[in-house]
């Protein structure tokens, strides 16, 4: 994966500033990501979940991430999304809140991130990251409402940013956060199942 001259934080700020309507189509988000679409799309799908968000935002992000992760696993050179998903929109206000909260610490992380532990640039390791993201996407779908998705959102952003900056340490940190978030989501799901079983 090749690092461009524009930082992730600058691309996200431009995405919000260039919006001309109060809802941003997923297609517009994908178009602005350019050649780093896989990694930056992962960052964008994680960002809304770094804040307390009501349904269906975690569900939508989880389903989109599922598509992206599946394509990483099979080795598609660039992400493809169905027209129906590309036509879906995200409220500009929700996207702006996520970007405004994320950009300051993204910029701090960008200052220290650097190419290292480059194993994730290899095809097999990159597909392994795709498999982890697929698990995180399913965990997002079943996360506890409002705040249960936050650890997974942080994880997805770290993984995506690590891939953009070619920093394997950041990718590993994201995978660790994701493991914690997945365990929490499983706990919530099991609690729901147990409660339903007790009632019936």
N, C-alpha and C positions, 0 to 999 in steps of 0.2 A: 504494500500500500504506500502510495507516495504522498508525502506531506506537501501541501501547497503553501503559498506565501500568506494567505489570509487565515487568521486564527479562527477557531471554532466560535469564540465569543462574538467576534465581529460579524460572522455570517448570521448568527442568531439575532443579533441586534438589527441587522439589515432586514431580516425576514419580517420582523415586527414593524419597523419603520416604513417599509415599502408597501405594507398592506393598505388596500384602498376600500375595504368593506369591513363590517363588524364580525364577519366569519371568514376564516382562512381555509380554503380547500386544501386537502391533503396533497393534491397535485401541485399546488403552488409551493408547498414545503419541499417536495421531492425535487422540483425543477431548480430551486435555488441552491441545492446542495452540490450540484456539479459532479466532478470526477470522484469526490470522496463520499458519494451518496450512501454507501453501506454504513460506514462508520458514523457519519453525521446524522443519518436517519435514525440510527440507534440512539444517539444523544437526544435528538428532538423527541423521540417517543418516550424517553425516560424523564425528560424535564417536567412535564405536567404532573407526574406522579411524585415529584420531590416535595410537593405541597399537599395539604389536606384538600382532596378533590372529591366532589360528589359523583355518583354514577351518572352517565355511563362512561366517563372519561377513562378510568382504569381499564374498563372492558374494551373500549375502542383501541386504546394504546396497546393492550395485550394482544388483541387480534391482529393488528398491524405488525407488531413485533413478531408474532408467530409466522406470518408470511415472510418477513425479512429473514428470520433465523432459518427457516426451512430452505430458502434459496442459498444462504451461506453454506448450509450443510451439503447441498447437492452441487455447489460450485458454480452457480451462475455468475458471469462476470460483472453484472450490474443488477440492481434490484428491479423486479417487476411486480406491479400491484394491479389487481383487477380494476377496471374502469369504475365499478360501483364504489370501491373503497377510495379511489382517487377523487371521486366526486363528493365524498363525505367532508364535512367541515368541522373545524374547531373554533370555538368562540375566541375572537381576537383578544378579548379582555383576559380570558384564562391563559392564553399563550403569552400575553404581555406580562402577567403576574409571574409566571414561571420563569420567563427570560430575565425579568428584573431581579428576581431573587437569585437566580443561578449565575448570572454573568459576573458579579464581583468575585465569587469563589472560583469560578471557571478561570478567570484571568489570573488569580493567584496560583492556581494549579498549572496553568500554561507557562508561568514564569519558571517553575521548577521542573516541569515535564521535559524530557529529552529522549532521543532515541537510545534505548538500552533494552537488554534482554529481548532481542529481536525474534525470538522463537515464534511469536504470534504472526509474523509476516509469512511464515511457511504455510503452504496450502493445508496440510493436515491439521496443524495447530489452529489455524483460522477456522476450519470446519468444526474443531472441538469447541471453540468459542461460540460458534453458531448453535451447537447442541446445548450449551449452557444457557444461551439466550432463549432457546425454545422452552426450556424448563422454567426460566424466569417469566416468560410470557404467559404460560399456563398458570403460574402462581399469581400473576397480576389479575388474571380473570377471576380467581377465587379468593383474592385478598379481602380482608375485612374492610367494610365501607369507610370512607372518609380518610382514615390515617393508615390503614393496614398496608397500603401500597408504597409508603414512603421509603422503607429500606430497599425495596426492589427498584424504585425510581432512581435512588442514589446509585445503586449497583449498575443499572443499565447505563446511566450517564458516565460513570467511571470507565466502564468497559469501552463505550464508544469513544470517549475522549482519549483513552489509552491507545486505541487503534489509530485514531487520527494523528496523535503525536508520536506514534511508534514507540510507546513506552510500556514495556511489558510489566513493569512494577505496578503501574496504574491499572492495567488490565487485571492483574492478579488481585489487587485490592477490590476491584469491582466484583470479581467472582466470589470473593469472601463475603462481601456485603450481600450478594445475591443468595448465597447459601443460607445466611441468617434469615433473610426475607422469605425464602421458600419454606423454611422450617416454620416460621410464624404463620404463613398462609395455610400450610398443612394442618397446623394446630387449630386454626380457626375453622377450617373445613371439617375436621374430625369432631370439633365441638358441636357444630351444626348438625352433623349426622347423628351424633350421640343424643342430642336433644330431641331430634325428630323420632329417633328410635324409642326414646323413653315415653314420648307422647302417644305413639301408636303401638 
